[in-house]
Amino acid sequence: MSKIKRDKWEKNFSEWYDNVLRTGEYYDYGRYPVKGMGIWMPHGFQLRQRIIQLIRKVLDSTGHEEVLFPLLIPEDLLRREKEHIKGFEDEVYWVTHGGLDPLDVKLALRPTSETSITFMEKLWIKSYKQLPRKFYQIVSIFRYETKATRPLLRLREVTTFKEAHTVHASYEDAERQVHEAIDLYKEIFDSLGIPYLISKRPEWDKFAGALYTIAFDTIFPDGRVLQIGTVHHLGQNFPRTFDFKIQMEDESLDYPHQTSYGLSDRVVASTIVVHGDDTGTTLPPLVAPVQVVIIPIPAKDEDIDTLAYAEELALKLKARGIRVKVDDREELRPGAKFYYWEYRGVPIRIEVGAREVREDVVTIVRRDTREKMKVEKQELDAKIDELFREIHETLASRAWNWMRSKILRTTNIEEARRKIASERGIVELPWCGNDNCAFKMMEKIDAKVLGTPYPEEEAKGKCPVCGKDAKTWIRLAKTY
């Protein structure tokens, strides 16, 4: 661990992030001639696909059904739920012409799909016996983002938007679904080693049209907080708007209850970022496009064929389903190859030189710690499995420990202000529950309210604004 340096990663994060995305061939941003849109490059696309596979596996195993809805939503459909469209009105892209002809009805590029999916659910679902139903899709959404755009963090085209939409016969069953969704997100983020805090968003910052919103947040190296997932209890708001009723168990007609929950490209970005260091990043073995890279080092002795030995190892690993690459490029020296693959986050490097061939061993280097070890060739399979587990645990532990070091719980507003001003992160203060006190905290600390811990955590002491007994903790931070 002593060889891992994170000075550039933490102190000059913006430059580090842009360099890693482009040089690591993840995402090319800022050169395509439409603001807020980028291109997934081959290495990044493969990482994205692996993460999508993980998301699909988790959702499919819990009864979610994948669907695919049209990109275009008629204006009248989008405007049905007034609170909902009010939350998105400034961000909608409108299609107004078909060729040279003006359209009779303006069409929106999907900003989210609550209205269009509720419209179809009304046609599909007639009885409580059909419930619960859990749909999801992984699609592009479009939002006219007017703030400073950032690759994968704040985009006008979000290309990896997983939105789940569920329907239930009762409020209580929808509430159960909220808890299930939270557990599913924990499983996804834990599988990627991404640390998170779970907060209930304040009333003024909930999803437009929801009864309440639960959000997952993580902290980036610059101390800013990034929302990486949300879960919304929608109640009966959208069914009421669409006059969507079903037959209940007592044969009455009533509106069903809904939830929705979303993930985006930010999950891919977080996977790259939270495991970063000054030499690039380390990708979790579960989703790394290349899990093992083998570097043959040419031998002076012509009788020793290091490339053939490397290819033999690769075949053995591939037979076990491991994603392995032999770097046989003659134009690059071994040191340049080491750097190339380290930057791209390959978890394990195997070096094969004359000594390894003569002794029938391999030299293994862990990307996460730089630890180097010699392993007998016949023990390679077991060692790789062991290292994959250890690397995941090391990455997750390091990420969690770093994030926890950036969270300050205090009863003093001035201390909270200094924390945010000097290193950012998250501050937690006792709060009476009054919105005006929260607004004053935001003003004095110069930070945004993230919400309160979920499940709710009782706070002892006094609200530092009004002096009344605190009911819970309130979280504030600089955000993206």
VONU-205724 format. One record per residue (C-alpha): residue number from 1; z, y, x. Coordinates in nm, 2 decimals, padded with zeros to 4 digits. Each point is the difference from the previous one (the first is absolute). Example, Ala and Ser with C-alpha at 12.3 -4.5 7.8 and 13.67 -1.06 7.14 Angstrom:
REM VONU-205724
pos->1, z->00.78, y->-00.45, x->01.23;
pos->2, z->-00.07, y->00.34, x->00.14;
***
This chain:
REM VONU-205724
pos->1, z->00.00, y->00.00, x->00.00;
pos->2, z->00.06, y->00.24, x->00.29;
pos->3, z->-00.37, y->00.01, x->00.07;
pos->4, z->-00.08, y->00.14, x->-00.34;
pos->5, z->-00.05, y->00.38, x->00.01;
pos->6, z->-00.02, y->00.21, x->-00.33;
pos->7, z->00.01, y->00.35, x->00.13;
pos->8, z->-00.36, y->00.10, x->-00.10;
pos->9, z->00.04, y->-00.20, x->-00.32;
pos->10, z->00.30, y->00.20, x->-00.11;
pos->11, z->-00.05, y->00.34, x->00.17;
pos->12, z->-00.37, y->00.04, x->-00.05;
pos->13, z->-00.06, y->-00.22, x->-00.30;
pos->14, z->-00.30, y->00.18, x->-00.16;
pos->15, z->-00.21, y->-00.04, x->00.32;
pos->16, z->00.12, y->-00.35, x->00.05;
pos->17, z->-00.09, y->-00.10, x->-00.36;
pos->18, z->-00.35, y->00.15, x->00.01;
pos->19, z->-00.07, y->-00.17, x->00.34;
pos->20, z->00.13, y->-00.34, x->-00.11;
pos->21, z->-00.21, y->00.00, x->-00.32;
pos->22, z->-00.32, y->00.09, x->00.18;
pos->23, z->00.04, y->-00.17, x->00.34;
pos->24, z->00.15, y->-00.31, x->-00.16;
pos->25, z->-00.30, y->-00.01, x->-00.24;
pos->26, z->00.20, y->00.01, x->-00.31;
pos->27, z->-00.12, y->00.30, x->-00.19;
pos->28, z->-00.25, y->00.28, x->00.09;
pos->29, z->00.11, y->00.32, x->-00.16;
pos->30, z->-00.11, y->00.36, x->00.01;
pos->31, z->-00.36, y->-00.06, x->00.10;
pos->32, z->-00.15, y->-00.12, x->-00.34;
pos->33, z->-00.13, y->00.31, x->-00.17;
pos->34, z->00.23, y->-00.01, x->-00.31;
pos->35, z->00.36, y->00.12, x->00.05;
pos->36, z->00.28, y->-00.24, x->-00.07;
pos->37, z->-00.22, y->-00.31, x->00.04;
pos->38, z->-00.02, y->-00.24, x->00.30;
pos->39, z->-00.16, y->-00.33, x->00.10;
pos->40, z->00.17, y->-00.33, x->00.06;
pos->41, z->-00.11, y->-00.13, x->00.34;
pos->42, z->-00.03, y->-00.37, x->00.07;
pos->43, z->00.35, y->-00.06, x->00.15;
pos->44, z->00.17, y->00.22, x->-00.27;
pos->45, z->-00.20, y->-00.16, x->-00.28;
pos->46, z->00.12, y->-00.35, x->00.11;
pos->47, z->00.36, y->00.13, x->00.01;
pos->48, z->-00.05, y->00.15, x->-00.34;
pos->49, z->-00.14, y->-00.33, x->-00.14;
pos->50, z->00.29, y->-00.20, x->00.14;
pos->51, z->00.25, y->00.24, x->-00.17;
pos->52, z->-00.20, y->-00.02, x->-00.33;
pos->53, z->00.02, y->-00.38, x->00.03;
pos->54, z->00.38, y->00.02, x->00.03;
pos->55, z->00.02, y->00.23, x->-00.30;
pos->56, z->-00.22, y->-00.23, x->-00.21;
pos->57, z->00.20, y->-00.30, x->00.10;
pos->58, z->00.33, y->00.16, x->-00.10;
pos->59, z->-00.14, y->00.13, x->-00.33;
pos->60, z->-00.19, y->-00.32, x->-00.09;
pos->61, z->00.30, y->-00.22, x->00.06;
pos->62, z->00.20, y->00.20, x->-00.26;
pos->63, z->-00.25, y->-00.02, x->-00.29;
pos->64, z->-00.20, y->00.32, x->00.06;
pos->65, z->-00.36, y->-00.02, x->-00.10;
pos->66, z->-00.26, y->00.19, x->00.20;
pos->67, z->-00.25, y->00.21, x->-00.19;
pos->68, z->-00.27, y->00.26, x->00.08;
pos->69, z->-00.04, y->00.31, x->-00.21;
pos->70, z->-00.29, y->00.26, x->00.02;
pos->71, z->00.04, y->00.29, x->00.24;
pos->72, z->-00.10, y->00.26, x->-00.27;
pos->73, z->00.24, y->00.11, x->-00.28;
pos->74, z->-00.12, y->00.21, x->-00.29;
pos->75, z->00.17, y->00.34, x->-00.02;
pos->76, z->00.14, y->-00.06, x->-00.35;
pos->77, z->00.15, y->-00.33, x->00.11;
pos->78, z->00.17, y->00.16, x->00.30;
pos->79, z->00.13, y->00.29, x->-00.21;
pos->80, z->00.16, y->-00.22, x->-00.26;
pos->81, z->00.35, y->00.00, x->00.16;
pos->82, z->00.07, y->00.38, x->00.05;
pos->83, z->00.29, y->-00.04, x->00.24;
pos->84, z->-00.21, y->-00.24, x->00.21;
pos->85, z->-00.31, y->00.21, x->00.03;
pos->86, z->00.21, y->00.31, x->00.07;
pos->87, z->00.13, y->-00.18, x->00.31;
pos->88, z->-00.35, y->-00.07, x->00.13;
pos->89, z->-00.21, y->00.28, x->-00.15;
pos->90, z->-00.03, y->00.19, x->00.33;
pos->91, z->-00.10, y->-00.31, x->00.19;
pos->92, z->-00.28, y->-00.15, x->-00.21;
pos->93, z->-00.36, y->-00.03, x->00.12;
pos->94, z->-00.24, y->00.05, x->-00.29;
pos->95, z->-00.35, y->-00.15, x->-00.04;
pos->96, z->-00.20, y->00.24, x->-00.22;
pos->97, z->-00.36, y->-00.10, x->00.05;
pos->98, z->-00.21, y->-00.32, x->-00.01;
pos->99, z->-00.29, y->00.09, x->00.22;
pos->100, z->-00.11, y->00.34, x->-00.11;
pos->101, z->00.13, y->-00.04, x->-00.36;
pos->102, z->00.35, y->00.14, x->-00.10;
pos->103, z->00.22, y->-00.27, x->-00.14;
pos->104, z->00.12, y->00.02, x->-00.36;
pos->105, z->00.35, y->-00.10, x->00.12;
pos->106, z->00.15, y->00.08, x->00.34;
pos->107, z->00.10, y->-00.31, x->00.20;
pos->108, z->00.29, y->-00.01, x->00.24;
pos->109, z->00.01, y->-00.19, x->00.32;
pos->110, z->00.30, y->-00.22, x->-00.05;
pos->111, z->00.32, y->00.18, x->00.13;
pos->112, z->00.21, y->-00.29, x->-00.15;
pos->113, z->-00.06, y->-00.24, x->-00.29;
pos->114, z->00.29, y->00.01, x->-00.25;
pos->115, z->-00.23, y->00.15, x->-00.27;
pos->116, z->-00.30, y->-00.22, x->00.05;
pos->117, z->00.20, y->-00.32, x->00.03;
pos->118, z->00.22, y->00.08, x->-00.31;
pos->119, z->-00.32, y->00.07, x->-00.19;
pos->120, z->-00.12, y->-00.36, x->00.07;
pos->121, z->00.34, y->-00.16, x->-00.04;
pos->122, z->00.00, y->00.12, x->-00.36;
pos->123, z->-00.31, y->-00.21, x->-00.05;
pos->124, z->00.13, y->-00.30, x->00.18;
pos->125, z->00.36, y->-00.03, x->-00.11;
pos->126, z->00.11, y->-00.04, x->-00.36;
pos->127, z->00.32, y->-00.20, x->00.00;
pos->128, z->00.33, y->-00.03, x->00.19;
pos->129, z->-00.10, y->-00.36, x->00.06;
pos->130, z->-00.26, y->00.12, x->00.25;
pos->131, z->00.27, y->00.19, x->00.21;
pos->132, z->00.08, y->00.07, x->00.26;
pos->133, z->-00.34, y->00.07, x->00.16;
pos->134, z->-00.02, y->00.11, x->00.36;
pos->135, z->-00.34, y->00.15, x->00.12;
pos->136, z->-00.09, y->00.15, x->00.33;
pos->137, z->-00.30, y->00.12, x->00.19;
pos->138, z->-00.07, y->00.12, x->00.36;
pos->139, z->-00.25, y->00.28, x->-00.01;
pos->140, z->-00.09, y->00.35, x->00.11;
pos->141, z->00.15, y->00.30, x->-00.17;
pos->142, z->-00.09, y->00.36, x->00.04;
pos->143, z->00.22, y->00.31, x->00.01;
pos->144, z->-00.10, y->00.35, x->00.09;
pos->145, z->00.28, y->00.04, x->00.26;
pos->146, z->00.03, y->00.37, x->00.08;
pos->147, z->00.28, y->-00.03, x->00.26;
pos->148, z->-00.09, y->-00.08, x->00.37;
pos->149, z->-00.16, y->-00.34, x->-00.01;
pos->150, z->00.11, y->-00.27, x->00.25;
pos->151, z->-00.17, y->-00.33, x->00.07;
pos->152, z->00.13, y->-00.28, x->-00.22;
pos->153, z->00.30, y->00.22, x->-00.09;
pos->154, z->-00.14, y->00.27, x->-00.22;
pos->155, z->-00.36, y->-00.07, x->-00.11;
pos->156, z->-00.25, y->00.10, x->-00.26;
pos->157, z->-00.13, y->-00.35, x->-00.02;
pos->158, z->00.27, y->-00.26, x->00.01;
pos->159, z->-00.19, y->-00.32, x->00.07;
pos->160, z->00.29, y->-00.25, x->-00.02;
pos->161, z->00.17, y->00.08, x->-00.32;
pos->162, z->00.19, y->-00.29, x->-00.15;
pos->163, z->00.11, y->00.09, x->-00.35;
pos->164, z->00.18, y->-00.25, x->-00.22;
pos->165, z->00.04, y->00.05, x->-00.38;
pos->166, z->00.22, y->-00.21, x->-00.22;
pos->167, z->00.07, y->-00.02, x->-00.37;
pos->168, z->00.33, y->-00.12, x->-00.16;
pos->169, z->00.14, y->-00.05, x->-00.35;
pos->170, z->00.33, y->00.18, x->00.08;
pos->171, z->00.15, y->00.28, x->00.21;
pos->172, z->00.22, y->-00.26, x->00.16;
pos->173, z->-00.28, y->-00.23, x->00.11;
pos->174, z->-00.18, y->00.30, x->00.15;
pos->175, z->00.32, y->00.08, x->00.18;
pos->176, z->00.01, y->-00.35, x->00.13;
pos->177, z->-00.36, y->00.05, x->00.12;
pos->178, z->00.10, y->00.31, x->00.19;
pos->179, z->00.26, y->-00.21, x->00.19;
pos->180, z->-00.26, y->-00.27, x->00.07;
pos->181, z->-00.24, y->00.26, x->00.13;
pos->182, z->00.26, y->00.14, x->00.24;
pos->183, z->00.07, y->-00.36, x->00.13;
pos->184, z->-00.38, y->-00.05, x->00.05;
pos->185, z->-00.03, y->00.32, x->00.20;
pos->186, z->00.30, y->-00.10, x->00.21;
pos->187, z->-00.17, y->-00.33, x->00.07;
pos->188, z->-00.33, y->00.18, x->00.10;
pos->189, z->00.17, y->00.25, x->00.23;
pos->190, z->00.23, y->-00.25, x->00.15;
pos->191, z->-00.29, y->-00.22, x->00.08;
pos->192, z->-00.16, y->00.30, x->00.19;
pos->193, z->00.33, y->00.10, x->00.17;
pos->194, z->-00.01, y->00.34, x->-00.17;
pos->195, z->00.34, y->00.16, x->-00.06;
pos->196, z->00.07, y->00.18, x->-00.33;
pos->197, z->00.24, y->00.19, x->-00.22;
pos->198, z->-00.01, y->-00.05, x->-00.38;
pos->199, z->00.06, y->00.32, x->-00.20;
pos->200, z->-00.01, y->00.10, x->-00.37;
pos->201, z->-00.22, y->00.31, x->00.00;
pos->202, z->00.15, y->00.30, x->-00.17;
pos->203, z->-00.11, y->00.08, x->-00.36;
pos->204, z->-00.23, y->00.29, x->00.12;
pos->205, z->-00.17, y->-00.22, x->00.25;
pos->206, z->-00.06, y->-00.32, x->-00.20;
pos->207, z->-00.35, y->-00.14, x->-00.07;
pos->208, z->-00.17, y->00.19, x->-00.28;
pos->209, z->00.05, y->-00.19, x->-00.32;
pos->210, z->00.29, y->-00.22, x->00.13;
pos->211, z->00.35, y->-00.04, x->-00.12;
pos->212, z->00.11, y->-00.02, x->00.36;
pos->213, z->-00.14, y->-00.08, x->00.35;
pos->214, z->00.14, y->-00.21, x->00.28;
pos->215, z->-00.15, y->00.07, x->00.34;
pos->216, z->00.00, y->-00.17, x->00.34;
pos->217, z->00.00, y->00.24, x->00.30;
pos->218, z->-00.02, y->-00.06, x->00.38;
pos->219, z->00.04, y->00.25, x->00.29;
pos->220, z->-00.28, y->00.07, x->00.24;
pos->221, z->00.05, y->00.09, x->00.37;
pos->222, z->-00.02, y->00.38, x->-00.06;
pos->223, z->00.30, y->-00.04, x->-00.24;
pos->224, z->-00.20, y->00.06, x->-00.31;
pos->225, z->00.05, y->-00.24, x->-00.30;
pos->226, z->-00.30, y->-00.19, x->-00.14;
pos->227, z->00.00, y->-00.14, x->-00.35;
pos->228, z->-00.14, y->-00.35, x->00.03;
pos->229, z->00.04, y->-00.15, x->-00.35;
pos->230, z->00.10, y->00.10, x->-00.35;
pos->231, z->00.12, y->-00.19, x->-00.31;
pos->232, z->-00.01, y->00.17, x->-00.34;
pos->233, z->00.16, y->-00.09, x->-00.33;
pos->234, z->-00.24, y->00.15, x->-00.25;
pos->235, z->00.18, y->-00.09, x->-00.32;
pos->236, z->-00.22, y->00.04, x->-00.31;
pos->237, z->-00.16, y->00.32, x->00.10;
pos->238, z->-00.36, y->-00.12, x->00.05;
pos->239, z->00.00, y->-00.25, x->-00.29;
pos->240, z->00.12, y->00.28, x->-00.23;
pos->241, z->-00.29, y->00.23, x->00.12;
pos->242, z->-00.25, y->-00.28, x->-00.07;
pos->243, z->00.16, y->-00.12, x->-00.32;
pos->244, z->00.03, y->-00.34, x->00.17;
pos->245, z->00.23, y->-00.22, x->-00.21;
pos->246, z->00.07, y->-00.37, x->00.01;
pos->247, z->00.16, y->-00.25, x->-00.24;
pos->248, z->00.36, y->-00.06, x->00.10;
pos->249, z->00.21, y->-00.32, x->-00.04;
pos->250, z->00.14, y->00.13, x->-00.33;
pos->251, z->-00.36, y->00.06, x->-00.12;
pos->252, z->00.04, y->00.38, x->00.02;
pos->253, z->-00.25, y->00.21, x->00.18;
pos->254, z->00.12, y->00.21, x->00.30;
pos->255, z->-00.12, y->00.15, x->00.32;
pos->256, z->00.03, y->-00.22, x->00.31;
pos->257, z->00.16, y->00.12, x->00.32;
pos->258, z->-00.17, y->00.04, x->00.34;
pos->259, z->00.05, y->00.03, x->00.37;
pos->260, z->-00.23, y->00.09, x->00.28;
pos->261, z->00.04, y->-00.02, x->00.38;
pos->262, z->-00.22, y->00.10, x->00.29;
pos->263, z->-00.06, y->-00.04, x->00.37;
pos->264, z->-00.27, y->00.16, x->00.21;
pos->265, z->-00.16, y->00.04, x->00.35;
pos->266, z->00.34, y->00.13, x->00.11;
pos->267, z->00.12, y->-00.36, x->00.03;
pos->268, z->-00.27, y->-00.06, x->00.26;
pos->269, z->00.08, y->00.32, x->00.18;
pos->270, z->00.37, y->-00.08, x->00.00;
pos->271, z->-00.06, y->-00.35, x->00.15;
pos->272, z->-00.18, y->00.17, x->00.29;
pos->273, z->00.24, y->00.29, x->00.04;
pos->274, z->00.35, y->-00.15, x->-00.03;
pos->275, z->-00.07, y->-00.26, x->00.28;
pos->276, z->-00.16, y->00.25, x->00.23;
pos->277, z->00.08, y->00.10, x->00.36;
pos->278, z->-00.17, y->00.21, x->00.27;
pos->279, z->-00.26, y->-00.27, x->00.07;
pos->280, z->-00.11, y->-00.04, x->-00.36;
pos->281, z->00.16, y->-00.23, x->-00.25;
pos->282, z->00.11, y->-00.36, x->-00.06;
pos->283, z->-00.14, y->-00.16, x->-00.32;
pos->284, z->00.22, y->-00.26, x->-00.18;
pos->285, z->-00.15, y->-00.35, x->00.08;
pos->286, z->-00.03, y->-00.06, x->-00.38;
pos->287, z->-00.27, y->00.26, x->-00.04;
pos->288, z->-00.14, y->00.06, x->00.35;
pos->289, z->-00.38, y->-00.04, x->00.00;
pos->290, z->00.03, y->-00.16, x->00.34;
pos->291, z->00.33, y->-00.18, x->00.05;
pos->292, z->-00.06, y->-00.12, x->00.36;
pos->293, z->-00.24, y->00.13, x->00.26;
pos->294, z->-00.08, y->-00.21, x->00.30;
pos->295, z->-00.10, y->00.18, x->00.32;
pos->296, z->-00.17, y->-00.21, x->00.27;
pos->297, z->00.05, y->00.14, x->00.34;
pos->298, z->-00.30, y->-00.10, x->00.24;
pos->299, z->00.11, y->-00.23, x->00.28;
pos->300, z->-00.12, y->00.04, x->00.36;
pos->301, z->-00.03, y->-00.38, x->00.02;
pos->302, z->-00.33, y->-00.09, x->-00.16;
pos->303, z->00.13, y->-00.34, x->-00.10;
pos->304, z->00.25, y->00.16, x->-00.24;
pos->305, z->-00.15, y->00.10, x->-00.33;
pos->306, z->00.26, y->00.23, x->-00.17;
pos->307, z->-00.24, y->00.08, x->-00.29;
pos->308, z->-00.05, y->-00.37, x->-00.09;
pos->309, z->00.38, y->-00.04, x->00.01;
pos->310, z->00.04, y->00.30, x->-00.23;
pos->311, z->-00.25, y->-00.13, x->-00.24;
pos->312, z->00.17, y->-00.34, x->-00.01;
pos->313, z->00.33, y->00.18, x->-00.09;
pos->314, z->-00.18, y->00.20, x->-00.27;
pos->315, z->-00.14, y->-00.30, x->-00.17;
pos->316, z->00.34, y->-00.17, x->-00.01;
pos->317, z->00.16, y->00.31, x->-00.16;
pos->318, z->-00.29, y->00.06, x->-00.24;
pos->319, z->00.04, y->-00.36, x->-00.12;
pos->320, z->00.35, y->00.10, x->-00.11;
pos->321, z->-00.13, y->00.30, x->-00.20;
pos->322, z->00.11, y->00.26, x->00.26;
pos->323, z->-00.23, y->00.30, x->00.03;
pos->324, z->-00.09, y->00.00, x->00.37;
pos->325, z->-00.25, y->00.19, x->00.21;
pos->326, z->-00.12, y->-00.07, x->00.36;
pos->327, z->-00.09, y->00.32, x->00.17;
pos->328, z->-00.28, y->-00.11, x->00.23;
pos->329, z->-00.15, y->00.35, x->00.06;
pos->330, z->-00.12, y->00.01, x->00.36;
pos->331, z->-00.02, y->00.38, x->00.02;
pos->332, z->00.37, y->00.05, x->-00.04;
pos->333, z->00.28, y->-00.08, x->00.25;
pos->334, z->00.30, y->-00.19, x->-00.13;
pos->335, z->00.22, y->00.31, x->00.00;
pos->336, z->-00.24, y->00.18, x->-00.23;
pos->337, z->-00.01, y->-00.29, x->-00.23;
pos->338, z->00.38, y->-00.01, x->-00.01;
pos->339, z->00.01, y->00.37, x->-00.10;
pos->340, z->-00.28, y->-00.05, x->-00.26;
pos->341, z->00.18, y->-00.27, x->-00.19;
pos->342, z->00.35, y->00.15, x->00.04;
pos->343, z->-00.14, y->00.32, x->-00.17;
pos->344, z->-00.12, y->-00.21, x->-00.29;
pos->345, z->00.33, y->-00.17, x->-00.05;
pos->346, z->-00.08, y->-00.36, x->00.07;
pos->347, z->00.34, y->-00.18, x->00.00;
pos->348, z->-00.05, y->-00.25, x->00.28;
pos->349, z->-00.22, y->00.01, x->00.31;
pos->350, z->-00.07, y->-00.31, x->00.21;
pos->351, z->-00.11, y->00.05, x->00.36;
pos->352, z->-00.19, y->-00.28, x->00.17;
pos->353, z->-00.06, y->00.02, x->00.38;
pos->354, z->-00.05, y->-00.25, x->00.27;
pos->355, z->00.37, y->-00.09, x->00.02;
pos->356, z->00.02, y->-00.07, x->-00.37;
pos->357, z->-00.30, y->-00.23, x->00.02;
pos->358, z->00.14, y->-00.19, x->00.31;
pos->359, z->00.35, y->-00.04, x->-00.15;
pos->360, z->-00.13, y->-00.07, x->-00.36;
pos->361, z->00.21, y->00.29, x->-00.14;
pos->362, z->-00.05, y->00.33, x->-00.17;
pos->363, z->00.15, y->00.34, x->00.05;
pos->364, z->00.11, y->00.17, x->-00.33;
pos->365, z->00.07, y->00.37, x->-00.05;
pos->366, z->00.17, y->00.13, x->-00.31;
pos->367, z->-00.14, y->00.33, x->-00.13;
pos->368, z->00.33, y->00.11, x->-00.16;
pos->369, z->00.22, y->-00.03, x->00.31;
pos->370, z->-00.25, y->-00.05, x->00.29;
pos->371, z->00.20, y->-00.32, x->00.09;
pos->372, z->-00.21, y->-00.23, x->00.21;
pos->373, z->00.06, y->-00.38, x->00.02;
pos->374, z->-00.17, y->-00.32, x->00.13;
pos->375, z->-00.04, y->-00.28, x->-00.24;
pos->376, z->-00.13, y->-00.36, x->00.04;
pos->377, z->-00.33, y->-00.04, x->-00.17;
pos->378, z->00.12, y->-00.29, x->-00.21;
pos->379, z->00.29, y->00.22, x->-00.13;
pos->380, z->-00.23, y->00.29, x->-00.10;
pos->381, z->-00.02, y->-00.08, x->-00.37;
pos->382, z->00.38, y->-00.01, x->-00.05;
pos->383, z->00.05, y->00.31, x->00.22;
pos->384, z->-00.26, y->00.21, x->-00.20;
pos->385, z->00.18, y->-00.09, x->-00.33;
pos->386, z->00.33, y->00.09, x->00.15;
pos->387, z->-00.13, y->00.33, x->00.14;
pos->388, z->-00.16, y->00.10, x->-00.33;
pos->389, z->00.34, y->-00.03, x->-00.17;
pos->390, z->00.18, y->00.19, x->00.28;
pos->391, z->-00.26, y->00.28, x->00.00;
pos->392, z->00.03, y->00.05, x->-00.37;
pos->393, z->00.38, y->00.01, x->00.02;
pos->394, z->00.00, y->00.24, x->00.30;
pos->395, z->-00.25, y->00.24, x->-00.16;
pos->396, z->00.19, y->00.01, x->-00.33;
pos->397, z->00.34, y->00.04, x->00.17;
pos->398, z->-00.13, y->00.28, x->00.23;
pos->399, z->-00.16, y->00.18, x->-00.30;
pos->400, z->00.31, y->-00.03, x->-00.22;
pos->401, z->00.23, y->00.11, x->00.28;
pos->402, z->-00.21, y->00.31, x->00.08;
pos->403, z->-00.02, y->00.10, x->-00.37;
pos->404, z->00.37, y->-00.03, x->-00.05;
pos->405, z->00.06, y->00.22, x->00.30;
pos->406, z->-00.20, y->00.27, x->-00.18;
pos->407, z->00.23, y->00.00, x->-00.31;
pos->408, z->00.30, y->00.23, x->-00.02;
pos->409, z->00.26, y->-00.01, x->-00.27;
pos->410, z->00.21, y->00.31, x->-00.01;
pos->411, z->00.20, y->00.22, x->-00.24;
pos->412, z->-00.10, y->00.32, x->00.18;
pos->413, z->-00.32, y->00.19, x->-00.09;
pos->414, z->-00.01, y->00.18, x->00.34;
pos->415, z->00.01, y->-00.33, x->00.19;
pos->416, z->-00.27, y->-00.13, x->-00.23;
pos->417, z->-00.22, y->00.31, x->00.07;
pos->418, z->00.04, y->-00.04, x->00.38;
pos->419, z->-00.09, y->-00.37, x->-00.02;
pos->420, z->-00.32, y->00.07, x->-00.19;
pos->421, z->-00.09, y->00.30, x->00.22;
pos->422, z->00.06, y->-00.18, x->00.33;
pos->423, z->-00.13, y->-00.36, x->-00.06;
pos->424, z->-00.08, y->-00.03, x->-00.37;
pos->425, z->00.07, y->-00.34, x->-00.14;
pos->426, z->00.20, y->-00.04, x->-00.33;
pos->427, z->00.33, y->00.17, x->-00.09;
pos->428, z->00.22, y->-00.13, x->-00.28;
pos->429, z->00.26, y->00.23, x->-00.17;
pos->430, z->00.24, y->-00.05, x->-00.29;
pos->431, z->-00.14, y->00.13, x->-00.32;
pos->432, z->00.14, y->00.09, x->-00.34;
pos->433, z->-00.32, y->-00.08, x->-00.18;
pos->434, z->-00.09, y->00.35, x->-00.10;
pos->435, z->-00.36, y->00.09, x->00.07;
pos->436, z->00.08, y->00.36, x->00.10;
pos->437, z->00.23, y->-00.13, x->00.28;
pos->438, z->-00.29, y->-00.22, x->00.12;
pos->439, z->-00.24, y->00.30, x->00.00;
pos->440, z->00.26, y->00.20, x->00.20;
pos->441, z->00.03, y->-00.28, x->00.25;
pos->442, z->-00.38, y->-00.01, x->00.05;
pos->443, z->00.00, y->00.38, x->00.06;
pos->444, z->00.29, y->00.00, x->00.24;
pos->445, z->-00.11, y->-00.31, x->00.20;
pos->446, z->-00.38, y->00.07, x->-00.03;
pos->447, z->-00.08, y->-00.35, x->-00.10;
pos->448, z->-00.12, y->-00.19, x->-00.30;
pos->449, z->00.22, y->-00.22, x->-00.23;
pos->450, z->-00.10, y->-00.37, x->00.03;
pos->451, z->00.24, y->-00.10, x->-00.28;
pos->452, z->00.31, y->-00.21, x->-00.02;
pos->453, z->00.08, y->-00.35, x->00.14;
pos->454, z->-00.13, y->-00.29, x->-00.21;
pos->455, z->00.20, y->-00.18, x->-00.12;
pos->456, z->00.23, y->00.30, x->-00.06;
pos->457, z->00.27, y->00.04, x->00.26;
pos->458, z->00.32, y->00.19, x->-00.09;
pos->459, z->00.09, y->00.28, x->00.23;
pos->460, z->00.36, y->00.12, x->00.05;
pos->461, z->00.08, y->00.36, x->00.07;
pos->462, z->-00.14, y->00.33, x->-00.13;
pos->463, z->-00.35, y->00.14, x->-00.05;
pos->464, z->-00.04, y->00.25, x->00.29;
pos->465, z->-00.17, y->00.25, x->-00.22;
pos->466, z->00.22, y->00.03, x->-00.31;
pos->467, z->00.32, y->-00.18, x->00.11;
pos->468, z->00.00, y->-00.24, x->-00.29;
pos->469, z->00.06, y->-00.38, x->00.04;
pos->470, z->-00.30, y->-00.17, x->00.13;
pos->471, z->-00.16, y->-00.28, x->-00.20;
pos->472, z->-00.24, y->-00.14, x->00.26;
pos->473, z->-00.18, y->00.08, x->00.32;
pos->474, z->-00.32, y->00.21, x->00.01;
pos->475, z->-00.26, y->-00.05, x->00.27;
pos->476, z->-00.20, y->00.29, x->00.16;
pos->477, z->-00.27, y->-00.01, x->00.27;
pos->478, z->-00.32, y->00.16, x->00.12;
pos->479, z->-00.29, y->-00.20, x->-00.15;
pos->480, z->-00.37, y->-00.06, x->00.03;
***
